[in-house]
Amino acid sequence: MFMAIRHIRLKTAPLWGFAFGLVSYALFNYWLGIFYPPAIVIIPALYAVYYFFLFPALKLADTAFPRWGFLVQSIIWIGYEYLRTKGFLGYPYGILGYTQYSVPVVARVAALTGVWGVSALLVFPSALIAHCMQNGVKMHTKVAASAYTCVFALVLVYGFVTGYDYSSCPTKKAALIQQNIDPWQGGDATYREALRRLTKMSTQAMEDPAGKPDIVVWSETSFVPSIDWHTRYRTDPGYYKMVKELRDYMDRQTVPFVLGNNEGVLGFDEETKQQVRQDHNSALLFEGGQITKVYRKIHLVPFTEHFPYKKQLPFIYNFLVDWDTHFWIPGTEYTVFDAAGFKFSTPICFEDSFGDLSRSFVHSGAQVIVNLSNDGWAYSVPAEMQHMAMAAFRAYENRRTVVRSTNSGITCVIDPSGRRVAEMEPFIEGYLIADIPVYDATTTLYTRWGDWFGIACAAIAAVLLVLGVLLTTVLKCKKI
C-alpha cells in the first residue's frame, strides 16, 4: 500500500483509496453478507469513504516531508485506526495490532499503549521499507531503523519479563456452555431446542468428573424469549411456558448461572407518548432461582442493533426496518457482578472488541471479563477467529482473565498474560469446564490512562497534516 501511494498522484489518491477500502473490507468481512446482506454493502462502502480521505493524507505526508514522510505516515495510520473506533460508526475489525493476538511476547506491550502500540510496531517498518525502496538507504533511514530495532528489542524484553505464570493464583471453576444453534432463525421450535440443549449440557457439566463448577455461563441471547417480561405480563402463552420451564430449572440449581437474554422492559415512547415494550440485549445473573442483577449492553452494533437517527435519516431507518432489523435500547451502567466468590463484568459480543469498554469494567471493580457472544450467524470460523483475536487484547491491556462463552465459538479462557489456557472447538455442541485465574494485583498503564497512545497519534497527525498543507502551499507559491 505504501509503495502504491508513492507512485500515485495526489489528485487521484482519493479514488485509489476508495477502491482499496471497498475491496479490502469486502474480502476481510465477507461473512457479513451471510448474516445480514445490507452489512456487506454498508461496511465496505463506509471504509471506501474512510480511505478516500486517508490515501491523500498519506500521500501528502510523503510529499510534504520528503525525508521523514514514513514516520508521519505511521503516525497518521495509528491516529486513523484510533478514530475509526469512536462514535456510532466505530468498527474495530481490521486494526493491524490484532494480528499479533497469538504472539504474546509482542502483544503484551498493549498493557502500556493499548493495541495501538502493537499496530505501530507493524506499520512503521512497512512505511520505512517503502521509503527506502523508492529513495535508497540514507543516514536518516539508518537512524530510524536503529531506533526501531531498539524499541522492538525493549518490547520483546518487556514481553518476556511480564509473561507471568498465573497457575498459582486463586481460581474459580466455570462451565461454559456452547449450544451451537442459531437463534436468529427464530420461532418456537428453535428457542425450545436451544433451551433443551442448554439445560442438558448444563446438567452434564454439573456432574462432570472434573468437579462441580462454581458458576455456569451461557452465551449471548442463549435464551431469546424475555424472561422477566413473560413472567410479568404473559402476553404469549407459548413463550410463558418456555420461560416457566427455564425458571423451574433455575430453581433447582445450587450455583450461579449467567445467561444472555432479549430482555423486554416497559418503557415510554417519546414519539407516541405511550408506554411500550423496549428491548435490551442483556446478561442476567440467576442465584437461587432469582434474577439478582442485570447488565444491559451499552455499545450496540450500528445498523444491525441500533440506529439512533430515525428522524434525521428516515430513508435509512425504513430500509433497515424492511430488512427486519431488531433494534435494541442501549444500557448505561458498567455493571459488575459479585457471585461465586469473585467479581466479573459481561461485555456482550461486539463490546469485547473495544478496549475502552473493558477498561471501564475493570475500573469499576471487575476481576474477570466474561464475554457472552453469538457469532453463529456468520457460519464462518475466520469470523470467529477475528472476534477472538480482538478479545485476547482485553487480557493483554488490563492484565485480567478473559472468559468467552459463545454460541458456536470461539469458547475459551485467556489468562492475564494472553495465553489461551482452555479452548473448545467451534461449531460443535458441548461444554467447557475450565479453571479461571482470578487476578487483580496489578493495574496496568492502559487501565489507568486508556487510549493515550492512540489519542496522542491522532492529535499529532492532525498538526502534521495542517503543517503539510502549509508547506505544500508555500512550495507551490515559490514555483509560481
Secondary structure, DSSP 8 states (H G I E B T S, - for coil): -HHHHHHS-TTTHHHHHHHHHHHHHHHHTTTHHHH-HHHHHHHHHHHHHHHHHHHHHHHHHHHH-TTTHHHHHHHHHHHHHHHTTSSTT---TT-GGGGGTT-HHHHTTHHHH-HHHHHHHHHHHHHHHHHHHHH---HHHHHHHHHHHHHHHHHHHHHHHT----TTS-EEEEEEEE----GGG-SHHHHHHHHHHHHHHHHHHHT-TT---SEEE--TTSB-S-HHHHHHT---HHHHHHHHHHHHHHHT-SS-EEEEEEEEEEEEETTTTEEEEEEEEEEEEEETTEEEEEEE-SS--BTTTB---TTT-HHHHHHHHHTT------------EEETTEEEE--BGGGGG-HHHHHHHHHTT-SEEEEEE--GGG--HHHHHHHHHHHHHHHHHHT-EEEEEESSS--EEE-TTS-EEEE--TT--EEEEEEEE---S---HHHHH-SHHHHHHHHHHHHHHHHHHHHHHHHHHHH-
